[in-house]
Amino acid sequence: MLTYNAPVPLAGEFSAANSMTSTMDPLGPNPQPIDAKITPVTSSNTIAKIGGQQTPKVHHIWLVTGPAGCGKTTVAEHLSKSLNLPYLEGDSFHPQANIDKMANGIPLTDADRWDWLTLLREESLKQLASGAEGVVLTCSALKRKYRDVIRVAPYFSHDVSLHFIYLHAPEAVLLERVGLRQGHYMGANMVRSQFEILEPPTAEETDVISIDVSGSIDDVLEVALGQVTKKISEAV
């Protein structure tokens, strides 16, 4: 992933890997879970007291998205350190076959992504089940249906709140940034292919925070952290 210059064991009997399989229909425009069953996230920190009453405590998943070159890793690492939350680098969960395809300039297909996206969702829930207050995750999530795969996470764990942080900039800006990379398997030629399939979040995707990353990295990090802390305060 561009910069500007292992899974955690489950707590209790929760097992996302066993209870939720890759049940997405790769032929449909918006895959839906089929008979997926998952135990709600629980931990000693699940219940918070507000006004003397017990209320479910919200556990946030912050998914930093956007095409190659937008700075997902830089932003995600900053959020992870600032909020003291575990960080999952989405690219590190790709199977070797996907990495080989991208290294050879071959765009991934929808079929290449389903199991990977499901794994990212499950790993995020594992972090929360092990007691994490939240988790920061990176994933390009270029299409609406890719984002919908991750959106399944809160369906069975109602104390989980999912947020997408969509980083964007003109293609020329991202091409220049990716061109400066050294030793990364995704070259500048992949930026074009990502823009060809990119489906920017629409207004109805109300769980998305959109941030223009054309400016300086300091400004981007400030805006990202400010938006995230605002969402956290609103959930209390």
SULHUJO-V133395 format. One record per run of one state. SS is the DSSP state (2 for helix, 1 for strand, 0 for the rest). FROM is the first residue (numbers start at 1). TO is the last residue. Records with the same first field share a line. If there is no record, write none. Layout:
# SULHUJO-V133395
SS->FROM-TO / FROM-TO
This chain:
# SULHUJO-V133395
0->1-15 / 20-46 / 51-52 / 57-58 / 66-71 / 84-85 / 94-95 / 104-109 / 130-133 / 139-143 / 156-159 / 169-170 / 180-188 / 198-207 / 213-216 / 236-236
2->16-19 / 72-83 / 90-93 / 96-103 / 110-129 / 144-155 / 171-179 / 189-197 / 217-235
1->47-50 / 53-56 / 59-65 / 86-89 / 134-138 / 160-168 / 208-212
